[in-house]
Amino acid sequence: MSLDSTGKKRTTRRGFFKKIITGVGILALASSLRGLLKPKKNGLFAAPKETPSTDGTKYGKYFLSDNGEPPKANDFVSLNSLPPFPEIASPQTYFRGASALPGATATIGWQVFNAPVCWETPHVHKYDEFLIFLGAELPDLCSSFDSEIDLWMGEEMEKHTITSSTVVFIPKGFQHAPLNFRVIRKPVLFHALYLGPYLDRSPRVPDFDLTTFDWEGPANLKTFGPPKKK
């Protein structure tokens, strides 16, 4: 028997045992996965244990419907609530995430702006956010947009003016604002879609004074919360 043929036999023998060992490992992994992902009826995997809804049904807890009650200020549960500013048509519709539906991972508002208004100091968020600007006339929410909205982006305070229907992506941790609805020729349908369970109290640029900010144009300034003490 030549050295070459012996080498081939040894190589073949090693490969044979390697295949056996590998096969055993794959079978063991497959067995473990079958245990974790054991199919149930109709070929579906086991669902997490469900708790009953308050209405006595199994999945009613995933529904949030308007209860028909008059809108209230600072309502973080109902769909309809009173807006913070008169420049926003009343009532506003706002889904407040986990405050309204426990376990929810997003919040979104539907607000119609009828008049110029600006607010918000520069800040960041813990989660991604989308700012969506549309016209408010059905069915064409794009071509019915007729406004000029200024938004400052980044630590450089780069100014952008929105003059058509627009979606703005705000990555988590990215500084943005102020936001100035400077010119409103037709009502604007504004959505703030935030991909977090609650709209977090985000860090803001310290000592930023909206009243002394150079808006480069008209500014009907409004601020959230109680007025500052003089």
N, CA, C and O of each residue as an XYZ file, in Angstrom:
920
protein
N       0.869     -1.200      0.000
C       0.000      0.000      0.000
C       0.895      1.235      0.000
O       1.791      1.355      0.835
N       0.657      2.140     -0.921
C       1.477      3.347     -1.034
C       1.099      4.370      0.026
O       0.026      4.321      0.627
N       2.038      5.310      0.231
C       1.758      6.372      1.198
C       0.562      7.215      0.757
O      -0.248      7.657      1.572
N       0.478      7.425     -0.561
C      -0.626      8.241     -1.069
C      -1.964      7.582     -0.787
O      -2.907      8.230     -0.333
N      -2.036      6.275     -1.063
C      -3.302      5.592     -0.835
C      -3.638      5.528      0.636
O      -4.802      5.630      1.022
N      -2.572      5.352      1.492
C      -2.812      5.335      2.945
C      -3.350      6.679      3.411
O      -4.275      6.764      4.219
N      -2.728      7.740      2.862
C      -3.195      9.084      3.228
C      -4.628      9.300      2.852
O      -5.385      9.915      3.603
N      -5.017      8.801      1.692
C      -6.409      8.968      1.270
C      -7.344      8.212      2.179
O      -8.418      8.702      2.528
N      -6.930      6.998      2.570
C      -7.781      6.207      3.454
C      -7.943      6.899      4.792
O      -9.044      6.947      5.341
N      -6.814      7.456      5.340
C      -6.897      8.145      6.628
C      -7.789      9.389      6.537
O      -8.610      9.677      7.408
N      -7.575     10.110      5.423
C      -8.399     11.312      5.241
C      -9.875     10.949      5.143
O     -10.734     11.621      5.714
N     -10.151      9.883      4.415
C     -11.522      9.436      4.254
C     -12.108      8.999      5.583
O     -13.270      9.274      5.882
N     -11.271      8.296      6.401
C     -11.738      7.815      7.702
C     -12.043      8.983      8.635
O     -13.055      8.981      9.336
N     -11.134     10.010      8.638
C     -11.370     11.197      9.474
C     -12.637     11.924      9.037
O     -13.449     12.348      9.859
N     -12.782     12.056      7.723
C     -13.978     12.707      7.214
C     -15.240     11.971      7.589
O     -16.274     12.577      7.872
N     -15.139     10.614      7.588
C     -16.300      9.804      7.943
C     -16.742     10.077      9.380
O     -17.926     10.279      9.650
N     -15.768     10.079     10.303
C     -16.114     10.333     11.712
C     -16.569     11.782     11.921
O     -17.442     12.052     12.745
N     -15.961     12.719     11.157
C     -16.377     14.115     11.270
C     -17.829     14.294     10.877
O     -18.576     15.037     11.514
N     -18.223     13.591      9.797
C     -19.610     13.672      9.354
C     -20.551     13.114     10.412
O     -21.633     13.655     10.644
N     -20.120     12.007     11.061
C     -20.957     11.416     12.103
C     -21.146     12.388     13.261
O     -22.262     12.590     13.739
N     -20.019     13.001     13.717
C     -20.073     13.932     14.850
C     -20.930     15.152     14.502
O     -21.751     15.609     15.299
N     -20.710     15.669     13.273
C     -21.494     16.824     12.840
C     -22.970     16.481     12.754
O     -23.826     17.271     13.152
N     -23.256     15.314     12.238
C     -24.646     14.871     12.125
C     -25.315     14.759     13.467
O     -26.475     15.140     13.629
N     -24.572     14.227     14.449
C     -25.121     14.107     15.812
C     -25.437     15.486     16.371
O     -26.477     15.695     16.996
N     -24.508     16.439     16.135
C     -24.738     17.792     16.637
C     -25.966     18.428     16.020
O     -26.756     19.077     16.706
N     -26.121     18.235     14.702
C     -27.287     18.797     14.023
C     -28.567     18.170     14.530
O     -29.567     18.862     14.720
N     -28.547     16.866     14.752
C     -29.737     16.189     15.266
C     -30.093     16.694     16.653
O     -31.266     16.888     16.973
N     -29.057     16.908     17.487
C     -29.312     17.411     18.841
C     -29.905     18.808     18.790
O     -30.837     19.116     19.533
N     -29.352     19.684     17.887
C     -29.875     21.041     17.746
C     -31.312     21.016     17.246
O     -32.172     21.745     17.741
N     -31.554     20.167     16.261
C     -32.917     20.070     15.720
C     -33.893     19.606     16.778
O     -35.024     20.088     16.843
N     -33.453     18.655     17.622
C     -34.315     18.160     18.695
C     -34.643     19.268     19.682
O     -35.777     19.388     20.145
N     -33.625     20.086     20.002
C     -33.845     21.195     20.938
C     -34.817     22.211     20.354
O     -35.704     22.700     21.053
N     -34.651     22.530     19.066
C     -35.546     23.488     18.430
C     -36.969     22.973     18.373
O     -37.922     23.733     18.542
N     -37.112     21.655     18.129
C     -38.460     21.091     18.107
C     -39.117     21.224     19.463
O     -40.327     21.427     19.563
N     -38.307     21.108     20.517
C     -38.865     21.248     21.854
C     -39.306     22.663     22.141
O     -40.330     22.891     22.785
N     -38.496     23.646     21.639
C     -38.830     25.051     21.883
C     -39.956     25.530     20.986
O     -40.796     26.325     21.407
N     -39.976     25.050     19.754
C     -40.942     25.519     18.767
C     -41.890     24.404     18.379
O     -42.159     24.191     17.197
N     -42.385     23.709     19.350
C     -43.280     22.602     19.076
C     -44.588     23.117     18.498
O     -45.289     23.894     19.147
N     -44.925     22.695     17.291
C     -46.150     23.189     16.675
C     -47.391     22.711     17.399
O     -47.441     21.601     17.928
N     -48.373     23.562     17.407
C     -49.653     23.222     18.022
C     -50.660     22.900     16.932
O     -50.284     22.533     15.818
N     -51.916     23.036     17.247
C     -52.967     22.741     16.294
C     -52.851     23.660     15.080
O     -52.433     24.812     15.188
N     -53.230     23.122     13.929
C     -53.215     23.850     12.665
C     -51.814     24.308     12.263
O     -51.669     25.221     11.450
N     -50.773     23.672     12.835
C     -49.412     23.988     12.442
C     -48.887     25.292     12.998
O     -47.827     25.744     12.565
N     -49.588     25.933     13.954
C     -49.150     27.194     14.524
C     -48.319     26.959     15.770
O     -48.539     25.990     16.498
N     -47.360     27.849     16.016
C     -46.540     27.728     17.203
C     -47.308     28.228     18.426
O     -48.267     28.993     18.315
N     -46.864     27.779     19.571
C     -47.548     28.139     20.808
C     -47.501     29.651     21.017
O     -46.432     30.249     20.893
N     -48.607     30.268     21.324
C     -48.689     31.708     21.568
C     -48.450     31.976     23.048
O     -48.688     31.098     23.878
N     -47.984     33.173     23.393
C     -47.808     33.494     24.805
C     -49.133     33.431     25.548
O     -50.199     33.641     24.970
N     -49.046     33.144     26.819
C     -50.249     33.007     27.635
C     -51.026     34.317     27.660
O     -50.458     35.376     27.928
N     -52.295     34.245     27.386
C     -53.134     35.435     27.310
C     -53.874     35.646     28.630
O     -54.243     34.693     29.315
N     -54.081     36.919     28.966
C     -54.895     37.256     30.128
C     -56.205     37.854     29.619
O     -56.214     38.516     28.581
N     -57.302     37.632     30.327
C     -58.605     38.122     29.858
C     -58.638     39.639     29.758
O     -57.933     40.325     30.498
N     -59.446     40.166     28.854
C     -59.644     41.602     28.720
C     -60.696     42.056     29.726
O     -61.437     41.245     30.281
N     -60.746     43.351     29.947
C     -61.707     43.873     30.924
C     -63.141     43.685     30.459
O     -64.062     43.677     31.276
N     -63.341     43.532     29.138
C     -64.707     43.342     28.646
C     -65.113     41.876     28.630
O     -66.191     41.527     28.149
N     -64.239     41.014     29.162
C     -64.566     39.598     29.243
C     -64.158     38.790     28.031
O     -64.265     37.564     28.045
N     -63.686     39.460     26.967
C     -63.239     38.731     25.786
C     -61.743     38.469     25.884
O     -61.070     38.990     26.773
N     -61.233     37.668     24.977
C     -59.818     37.319     25.001
C     -58.941     38.409     24.410
O     -57.858     38.685     24.927
N     -59.402     39.033     23.325
C     -58.560     39.983     22.611
C     -59.102     41.409     22.614
O     -58.601     42.265     21.885
N     -60.097     41.662     23.410
C     -60.648     43.010     23.483
C     -59.649     44.039     23.973
O     -59.798     45.227     23.689
N     -58.628     43.602     24.707
C     -57.630     44.533     25.240
C     -56.766     45.163     24.148
O     -56.037     46.119     24.410
N     -56.844     44.633     22.927
C     -56.076     45.191     21.828
C     -56.841     46.267     21.056
O     -56.345     46.773     20.049
N     -58.030     46.618     21.511
C     -58.866     47.597     20.815
C     -59.027     48.857     21.672
O     -59.258     48.777     22.878
N     -58.902     49.999     21.035
C     -59.184     51.281     21.689
C     -60.161     52.032     20.803
O     -59.814     52.425     19.689
N     -61.373     52.235     21.284
C     -62.422     52.889     20.502
C     -62.863     54.173     21.194
O     -62.756     54.307     22.413
N     -63.353     55.098     20.408
C     -63.883     56.346     20.964
C     -65.095     56.028     21.828
O     -65.999     55.309     21.400
N     -65.111     56.564     23.045
C     -66.208     56.270     23.971
C     -67.356     57.266     23.874
O     -68.343     57.148     24.600
N     -67.233     58.250     22.977
C     -68.321     59.201     22.769
C     -68.404     60.297     23.809
O     -69.285     61.153     23.723
N     -67.512     60.299     24.793
C     -67.549     61.333     25.825
C     -66.926     62.628     25.295
O     -66.092     62.587     24.391
N     -67.327     63.777     25.853
C     -66.746     65.048     25.408
C     -65.230     65.047     25.615
O     -64.747     64.532     26.623
N     -64.480     65.614     24.676
C     -63.020     65.638     24.811
C     -62.591     66.483     26.004
O     -63.219     67.490     26.330
N     -61.504     66.052     26.650
C     -60.975     66.756     27.819
C     -59.524     67.133     27.578
O     -58.852     66.541     26.734
N     -59.050     68.111     28.314
C     -57.652     68.518     28.219
C     -56.764     67.488     28.906
O     -57.168     66.869     29.891
N     -55.572     67.309     28.391
C     -54.578     66.404     28.990
C     -55.115     64.992     29.188
O     -54.797     64.338     30.181
N     -55.923     64.525     28.253
C     -56.473     63.168     28.319
C     -55.516     62.232     27.587
O     -55.357     62.329     26.370
N     -54.874     61.317     28.336
C     -53.881     60.421     27.756
C     -54.422     59.003     27.594
O     -53.651     58.059     27.426
N     -55.729     58.854     27.644
C     -56.339     57.531     27.481
C     -57.302     57.516     26.298
O     -57.223     56.630     25.448
N     -58.211     58.493     26.237
C     -59.203     58.530     25.172
C     -58.559     58.911     23.837
O     -57.479     59.500     23.808
N     -59.225     58.574     22.747
C     -58.714     58.948     21.429
C     -58.862     60.443     21.171
O     -57.952     61.071     20.629
N     -60.001     61.017     21.552
C     -60.233     62.442     21.349
C     -59.866     63.221     22.597
O     -60.163     62.797     23.714
N     -59.217     64.368     22.404
C     -58.864     65.228     23.529
C     -58.797     66.670     23.048
O     -58.790     66.933     21.846
N     -58.746     67.594     23.989
C     -58.636     69.004     23.636
C     -57.188     69.322     23.285
O     -56.275     68.904     23.998
N     -56.964     70.059     22.196
C     -55.589     70.385     21.798
C     -54.974     71.415     22.734
O     -55.692     72.125     23.439
N     -53.637     71.500     22.743
C     -52.978     72.455     23.647
C     -53.077     73.898     23.185
O     -52.923     74.817     23.989
N     -53.337     74.112     21.876
C     -53.377     75.456     21.331
C     -54.661     75.666     20.527
O     -55.167     74.715     19.931
N     -55.198     76.886     20.495
C     -56.387     77.149     19.669
C     -56.090     77.082     18.177
O     -57.012     76.966     17.370
N     -54.808     77.153     17.799
C     -54.452     77.047     16.382
C     -54.641     75.627     15.847
O     -54.616     75.411     14.636
N     -54.829     74.664     16.747
C     -55.105     73.276     16.369
C     -56.605     73.057     16.484
O     -57.195     73.351     17.524
N     -57.233     72.542     15.421
C     -58.680     72.320     15.421
C     -59.063     71.357     16.548
O     -58.331     70.414     16.847
N     -60.197     71.604     17.157
C     -60.658     70.784     18.282
C     -61.872     69.950     17.874
O     -62.741     70.440     17.153
N     -61.940     68.693     18.328
C     -60.932     68.024     19.147
C     -59.808     67.459     18.288
O     -59.966     67.276     17.081
N     -58.675     67.187     18.922
C     -57.603     66.480     18.255
C     -57.761     64.983     18.538
O     -58.365     64.597     19.539
N     -57.223     64.154     17.662
C     -57.235     62.712     17.888
C     -55.807     62.277     18.169
O     -54.894     62.564     17.394
N     -55.621     61.583     19.286
C     -54.264     61.207     19.688
C     -54.275     59.832     20.337
O     -55.017     59.592     21.290
N     -53.446     58.928     19.816
C     -53.261     57.626     20.461
C     -52.005     57.698     21.309
O     -50.907     57.902     20.792
N     -52.170     57.529     22.616
C     -51.082     57.762     23.563
C     -50.322     56.498     23.953
O     -49.820     56.393     25.073
N     -50.238     55.554     23.046
C     -49.404     54.381     23.277
C     -49.815     53.560     24.470
O     -50.997     53.271     24.657
N     -48.831     53.177     25.292
C     -49.067     52.286     26.419
C     -49.953     52.905     27.488
O     -50.511     52.182     28.313
N     -50.094     54.225     27.492
C     -51.011     54.860     28.441
C     -52.448     54.473     28.142
O     -53.279     54.383     29.047
N     -52.740     54.241     26.849
C     -54.096     53.900     26.437
C     -54.273     52.404     26.206
O     -55.313     51.843     26.550
N     -53.271     51.758     25.627
C     -53.294     50.313     25.389
C     -52.020     49.707     25.965
O     -50.979     49.737     25.309
N     -52.078     49.155     27.181
C     -50.875     48.585     27.806
C     -50.169     47.608     26.875
O     -50.784     46.718     26.287
N     -48.861     47.802     26.762
C     -48.064     46.954     25.888
C     -47.788     47.565     24.535
O     -46.931     47.069     23.803
N     -48.495     48.639     24.175
C     -48.287     49.283     22.882
C     -46.888     49.897     22.824
O     -46.341     50.313     23.845
N     -46.319     49.948     21.626
C     -44.940     50.427     21.464
C     -44.842     51.627     20.515
O     -43.792     51.863     19.917
N     -45.927     52.374     20.380
C     -45.888     53.563     19.532
C     -46.977     54.532     19.973
O     -47.993     54.124     20.536
N     -46.759     55.805     19.715
C     -47.786     56.825     19.919
C     -47.915     57.608     18.615
O     -46.936     57.775     17.887
N     -49.121     58.086     18.325
C     -49.325     58.874     17.108
C     -50.479     59.853     17.302
O     -51.519     59.520     17.870
N     -50.261     61.068     16.811
C     -51.301     62.085     16.900
C     -51.793     62.471     15.527
O     -51.056     62.404     14.543
N     -53.046     62.875     15.472
C     -53.653     63.423     14.253
C     -54.162     64.807     14.626
O     -55.154     64.932     15.343
N     -53.498     65.834     14.149
C     -53.853     67.204     14.511
C     -53.986     68.044     13.250
O     -53.158     67.952     12.344
N     -55.029     68.860     13.198
C     -55.246     69.758     12.059
C     -54.899     71.175     12.498
O     -55.535     71.730     13.394
N     -53.887     71.755     11.862
C     -53.453     73.116     12.167
C     -54.165     74.083     11.222
O     -54.060     73.965     10.001
N     -54.891     75.043     11.805
C     -55.663     76.007     11.022
C     -55.017     77.379     10.938
O     -55.391     78.194     10.096
N     -54.046     77.638     11.810
C     -53.440     78.969     11.869
C     -51.968     78.832     12.242
O     -51.565     77.815     12.808
N     -51.159     79.848     11.930
C     -49.730     79.782     12.253
C     -49.484     79.661     13.753
O     -50.164     80.297     14.558
N     -48.510     78.843     14.114
C     -48.098     78.694     15.508
C     -46.749     77.992     15.524
O     -46.465     77.168     14.655
N     -45.924     78.311     16.499
C     -44.624     77.641     16.616
C     -44.324     77.355     18.077
O     -44.777     78.061     18.977
N     -43.541     76.291     18.288
C     -43.182     75.901     19.648
C     -42.046     74.891     19.601
O     -41.523     74.582     18.531
N     -41.675     74.388     20.744
C     -40.686     73.324     20.945
C     -39.248     73.838     20.926
O     -38.780     74.391     19.931
N     -38.562     73.642     22.048
C     -37.125     73.895     22.093
C     -36.393     72.681     21.523
O     -36.973     71.595     21.478
N     -35.141     72.826     21.088
C     -34.395     71.692     20.545
C     -34.272     70.571     21.578
O     -33.999     70.824     22.751
N     -34.479     69.317     21.126
C     -34.469     68.181     22.041
C     -34.176     66.902     21.276
O     -34.095     66.900     20.048
N     -34.018     65.809     22.023
C     -33.806     64.486     21.433
C     -34.782     63.511     22.083
O     -35.399     63.820     23.103
N     -34.915     62.311     21.472
C     -35.798     61.276     22.001
C     -35.043     59.961     22.182
O     -33.975     59.756     21.605
N     -35.613     59.082     22.989
C     -35.031     57.759     23.216
C     -35.319     56.799     22.070
O     -34.612     55.808     21.885
N     -36.376     57.103     21.294
C     -36.776     56.222     20.203
C     -36.913     57.024     18.910
O     -36.977     58.254     18.932
N     -36.956     56.311     17.785
C     -37.146     56.966     16.493
C     -38.509     57.662     16.440
O     -39.466     57.254     17.098
N     -38.560     58.714     15.643
C     -39.795     59.470     15.476
C     -39.950     59.862     14.009
O     -38.966     60.065     13.298
N     -41.200     59.963     13.571
C     -41.499     60.455     12.232
C     -42.449     61.640     12.357
O     -43.462     61.558     13.051
N     -42.125     62.729     11.690
C     -43.007     63.889     11.626
C     -43.608     63.911     10.225
O     -42.881     63.943      9.232
N     -44.938     63.894     10.150
C     -45.639     63.740      8.882
C     -46.525     64.963      8.653
O     -47.384     65.288      9.473
N     -46.302     65.625      7.532
C     -47.033     66.850      7.198
C     -47.835     66.608      5.929
O     -47.262     66.321      4.879
N     -49.163     66.722      6.016
C     -50.045     66.476      4.886
C     -51.074     67.599      4.770
O     -51.315     68.342      5.722
N     -51.675     67.705      3.588
C     -52.834     68.566      3.458
C     -54.016     67.904      4.152
O     -54.013     66.690      4.355
N     -55.022     68.685      4.515
C     -56.142     68.153      5.298
C     -57.420     67.986      4.482
O     -58.489     67.758      5.049
N     -57.321     68.097      3.157
C     -58.513     67.972      2.320
C     -58.555     66.590      1.674
O     -57.633     66.205      0.954
N     -59.630     65.849      1.936
C     -59.809     64.525      1.337
C     -60.362     64.663     -0.078
O     -61.100     65.608     -0.354
N     -60.018     63.726     -0.994
C     -59.189     62.549     -0.746
C     -57.703     62.767     -0.997
O     -56.896     61.893     -0.681
N     -57.320     63.921     -1.562
C     -55.928     64.136     -1.947
C     -55.179     64.872     -0.837
O     -55.207     66.101     -0.769
N     -54.517     64.121      0.019
C     -53.806     64.712      1.152
C     -52.455     65.294      0.744
O     -51.810     65.984      1.533
N     -52.031     65.018     -0.477
C     -50.749     65.557     -0.942
C     -50.924     66.918     -1.607
O     -50.331     67.903     -1.167
N     -51.728     66.981     -2.655
C     -51.833     68.235     -3.402
C     -52.599     69.320     -2.650
O     -52.540     70.490     -3.027
N     -53.317     68.945     -1.593
C     -54.050     69.949     -0.817
C     -53.147     70.666      0.192
O     -53.606     71.559      0.905
N     -51.880     70.286      0.258
C     -50.939     70.965      1.157
C     -50.578     72.326      0.573
O     -50.140     72.422     -0.574
N     -50.762     73.373      1.366
C     -50.413     74.721      0.928
C     -50.002     75.536      2.150
O     -50.771     76.352      2.658
N     -48.782     75.299      2.609
C     -48.281     75.952      3.817
C     -46.764     76.056      3.760
O     -46.124     75.491      2.873
N     -46.201     76.780      4.711
C     -44.743     76.885      4.852
C     -44.406     76.618      6.322
O     -44.800     77.371      7.212
N     -43.672     75.533      6.551
C     -43.376     75.091      7.922
C     -41.868     74.966      8.073
O     -41.219     74.254      7.307
N     -41.316     75.654      9.057
C     -39.868     75.624      9.290
C     -39.527     74.643     10.406
O     -40.165     74.630     11.460
N     -38.506     73.819     10.153
C     -38.034     72.847     11.141
C     -36.514     72.911     11.174
O     -35.862     72.830     10.133
N     -35.947     73.058     12.377
C     -34.501     73.117     12.539
C     -33.986     71.733     12.945
O     -34.541     71.086     13.833
N     -32.908     71.291     12.272
C     -32.399     69.928     12.429
C     -30.934     69.935     12.861
O     -30.128     70.732     12.382
N     -30.610     69.014     13.791
C     -29.231     68.799     14.196
C     -28.703     69.862     15.137
O     -29.316     70.910     15.341
N     -27.526     69.554     15.712
C     -26.886     70.504     16.614
C     -26.455     71.770     15.885
O     -26.246     72.817     16.498
N     -26.323     71.653     14.543
C     -25.955     72.827     13.754
C     -27.129     73.782     13.574
O     -26.960     74.896     13.076
N     -28.337     73.336     13.986
C     -29.558     74.125     13.817
C     -29.750     74.478     12.337
O     -29.919     75.641     11.970
N     -29.717     73.438     11.505
C     -29.906     73.615     10.072
C     -31.396     73.787      9.780
O     -32.205     72.931     10.137
N     -31.747     74.874      9.144
C     -33.155     75.181      8.894
C     -33.647     74.526      7.607
O     -32.991     74.599      6.569
N     -34.826     73.879      7.693
C     -35.486     73.303      6.529
C     -36.907     73.859      6.469
O     -37.594     73.924      7.488
N     -37.346     74.258      5.280
C     -38.699     74.766      5.096
C     -39.509     73.766      4.281
O     -39.146     73.431      3.153
N     -40.604     73.295      4.857
C     -41.476     72.298      4.232
C     -42.567     73.030      3.462
O     -43.331     73.803      4.040
N     -42.636     72.784      2.148
C     -43.609     73.473      1.305
C     -44.510     72.496      0.547
O     -45.325     72.920     -0.272
N     -44.373     71.199      0.808
C     -45.244     70.185      0.199
C     -45.379     69.037      1.190
O     -44.641     68.980      2.174
N     -46.303     68.131      0.944
C     -46.491     66.995      1.848
C     -45.165     66.287      2.059
O     -44.466     65.967      1.098
N     -44.816     66.040      3.327
C     -43.467     65.579      3.659
C     -43.502     64.641      4.860
O     -44.307     64.809      5.776
N     -42.610     63.646      4.837
C     -42.348     62.798      5.993
C     -40.903     63.036      6.419
O     -39.990     62.933      5.600
N     -40.690     63.353      7.693
C     -39.351     63.600      8.228
C     -39.008     62.492      9.221
O     -39.762     62.236     10.160
N     -37.871     61.840      9.010
C     -37.393     60.800      9.926
C     -36.476     61.439     10.957
O     -35.507     62.111     10.605
N     -36.784     61.227     12.235
C     -35.969     61.741     13.337
C     -35.363     60.531     14.056
O     -36.047     59.910     14.869
N     -34.098     60.175     13.783
C     -33.500     59.024     14.483
C     -33.399     59.280     15.984
O     -33.293     60.426     16.421
N     -33.433     58.214     16.762
C     -33.299     58.362     18.214
C     -31.976     59.048     18.542
O     -30.941     58.761     17.941
N     -32.037     59.957     19.506
C     -30.843     60.683     19.909
C     -30.477     61.855     19.019
O     -29.467     62.518     19.253
N     -31.299     62.124     17.980
C     -30.990     63.201     17.037
C     -31.703     64.484     17.451
O     -32.915     64.484     17.669
N     -30.954     65.569     17.557
C     -31.547     66.848     17.973
C     -32.410     67.435     16.854
O     -32.026     67.419     15.685
N     -33.579     67.950     17.231
C     -34.477     68.584     16.270
C     -35.342     69.619     16.975
O     -35.424     69.649     18.203
N     -35.991     70.476     16.170
C     -36.821     71.588     16.646
C     -35.907     72.810     16.838
O     -34.685     72.689     16.921
N     -36.543     73.992     16.906
C     -37.965     74.336     16.971
C     -38.733     73.969     15.702
O     -38.162     73.610     14.673
N     -40.070     74.079     15.830
C     -40.987     73.784     14.741
C     -41.934     74.973     14.597
O     -42.649     75.330     15.534
N     -41.929     75.573     13.425
C     -42.705     76.795     13.212
C     -43.658     76.624     12.031
O     -43.237     76.612     10.875
N     -44.951     76.490     12.340
C     -45.984     76.496     11.303
C     -46.184     77.973     10.910
O     -47.119     78.633     11.365
N     -45.293     78.458     10.066
C     -45.173     79.897      9.820
C     -46.287     80.452      8.938
O     -46.835     81.515      9.228
N     -46.623     79.742      7.864
C     -47.667     80.190      6.941
C     -48.643     79.032      6.724
O     -48.243     77.952      6.290
N     -49.928     79.263      7.029
C     -50.961     78.243      6.833
C     -52.018     78.810      5.887
O     -52.909     79.545      6.311
N     -51.914     78.466      4.613
C     -52.914     78.920      3.640
C     -54.114     77.973      3.617
O     -55.255     78.402      3.448
N     -53.837     76.675      3.790
C     -54.872     75.663      3.910
C     -54.552     74.819      5.141
O     -53.381     74.702      5.500
N     -55.560     74.220      5.809
C     -55.302     73.407      6.996
C     -54.271     72.302      6.737
O     -54.241     71.693      5.667
N     -53.441     72.069      7.731
C     -52.390     71.047      7.664
C     -52.750     69.891      8.581
O     -53.073     70.098      9.751
N     -52.694     68.670      8.052
C     -52.881     67.474      8.868
C     -51.502     67.010      9.314
O     -50.697     66.563      8.497
N     -51.231     67.118     10.613
C     -49.908     66.819     11.166
C     -49.962     65.551     12.006
O     -50.816     65.401     12.880
N     -49.028     64.637     11.724
C     -48.886     63.415     12.515
C     -47.513     63.416     13.165
O     -46.512     63.693     12.504
N     -47.457     63.111     14.449
C     -46.189     62.840     15.116
C     -46.216     61.367     15.507
O     -46.891     60.988     16.464
N     -45.486     60.540     14.773
C     -45.447     59.098     15.025
C     -44.180     58.789     15.791
O     -43.078     58.927     15.261
N     -44.333     58.371     17.037
C     -43.198     58.110     17.924
C     -43.152     56.623     18.245
O     -44.135     56.060     18.725
N     -42.009     55.980     17.981
C     -41.901     54.534     18.123
C     -41.453     54.113     19.521
O     -40.535     53.308     19.680
N     -42.109     54.667     20.514
C     -41.871     54.312     21.902
C     -43.197     54.204     22.627
O     -44.184     54.789     22.180
N     -43.253     53.469     23.740
C     -44.522     53.279     24.448
C     -45.078     54.559     25.046
O     -46.292     54.722     25.165
N     -44.190     55.459     25.420
C     -44.599     56.751     25.978
C     -43.736     57.828     25.324
O     -42.573     57.585     25.000
N     -44.301     59.007     25.132
C     -43.520     60.133     24.638
C     -42.625     60.595     25.773
O     -43.079     61.260     26.704
N     -41.338     60.236     25.687
C     -40.438     60.445     26.828
C     -40.156     61.922     27.064
O     -40.254     62.756     26.163
N     -39.810     62.204     28.282
C     -39.389     63.551     28.644
C     -37.940     63.714     28.199
O     -37.010     63.442     28.958
N     -37.768     64.150     26.988
C     -36.461     64.131     26.350
C     -35.553     65.260     26.843
O     -36.030     66.334     27.208
N     -34.240     65.005     26.848
C     -33.300     66.081     27.197
C     -33.415     67.235     26.209
O     -33.553     67.020     25.005
N     -33.358     68.441     26.717
C     -33.464     69.623     25.877
C     -32.207     70.478     26.003
O     -31.478     70.402     26.992
N     -31.975     71.280     24.990
C     -30.822     72.174     25.031
C     -31.004     73.134     26.208
O     -32.004     73.849     26.265
N     -30.061     73.161     27.139
C     -30.239     74.009     28.326
C     -30.237     75.488     27.990
O     -29.490     75.955     27.129
N     -31.099     76.211     28.698
C     -31.152     77.667     28.594
C     -31.482     78.164     27.182
O     -31.087     79.263     26.792
N     -32.216     77.333     26.420
C     -32.625     77.783     25.084
C     -33.880     78.630     25.225
O     -34.890     78.168     25.756
N     -33.818     79.854     24.755
C     -34.917     80.804     24.924
C     -35.634     80.995     23.583
O     -35.096     81.613     22.664
N     -36.846     80.462     23.486
C     -37.616     80.593     22.249
C     -37.948     82.050     21.937
O     -38.065     82.425     20.771
N     -38.098     82.864     22.969
C     -38.527     84.251     22.749
C     -37.428     85.102     22.116
O     -37.714     86.143     21.525
N     -36.181     84.668     22.236
C     -35.073     85.434     21.646
C     -34.495     84.753     20.409
O     -33.527     85.241     19.826
N     -35.081     83.635     20.009
C     -34.577     82.890     18.848
C     -34.887     83.643     17.552
O     -35.959     84.234     17.413
N     -33.947     83.618     16.611
C     -34.138     84.284     15.330
C     -34.949     83.370     14.413
O     -34.406     82.435     13.824
N     -36.242     83.641     14.297
C     -37.138     82.800     13.509
C     -37.041     83.097     12.012
O     -37.592     82.353     11.201
N     -36.363     84.151     11.646
C     -36.204     84.536     10.243
C     -37.560     84.725      9.571
O     -37.725     84.437      8.385
N     -38.521     85.209     10.341
C     -39.863     85.423      9.795
C     -40.876     85.468     10.928
O     -40.496     85.402     12.098
N     -42.156     85.580     10.600
C     -43.210     85.672     11.625
C     -43.213     84.447     12.543
O     -42.932     83.329     12.112
N     -43.535     84.683     13.804
C     -43.604     83.589     14.766
C     -44.690     83.878     15.790
O     -44.570     84.804     16.592
N     -45.748     83.081     15.760
C     -46.808     83.171     16.761
C     -46.475     82.124     17.821
O     -46.899     80.973     17.727
N     -45.717     82.535     18.822
C     -45.079     81.602     19.742
C     -46.027     81.098     20.829
O     -46.743     81.878     21.457
N     -46.018     79.782     21.040
C     -46.738     79.149     22.142
C     -45.799     78.146     22.807
O     -44.943     77.558     22.146
N     -45.960     77.954     24.102
C     -45.130     76.991     24.829
C     -46.015     76.070     25.655
O     -47.107     76.448     26.079
N     -45.526     74.857     25.875
C     -46.254     73.912     26.709
C     -46.035     74.236     28.181
O     -45.023     74.825     28.560
N     -47.005     73.839     29.003
C     -46.839     73.962     30.444
C     -47.185     75.337     30.963
O     -47.552     76.223     30.192
N     -47.069     75.523     32.277
C     -47.404     76.821     32.893
C     -46.399     77.892     32.500
O     -45.248     77.585     32.189
N     -46.833     79.157     32.514
C     -45.896     80.238     32.150
C     -44.746     80.332     33.148
O     -44.901     80.040     34.334
N     -43.596     80.745     32.637
C     -42.429     80.877     33.507
C     -42.596     82.051     34.467
O     -43.181     83.081     34.130
N     -42.067     81.862     35.663
C     -42.134     82.932     36.661
C     -41.177     84.064     36.256
O     -40.056     83.817     35.810
N     -41.638     85.296     36.419
C     -40.805     86.439     36.069
C     -39.817     86.739     37.181
O     -39.025     87.674     37.067
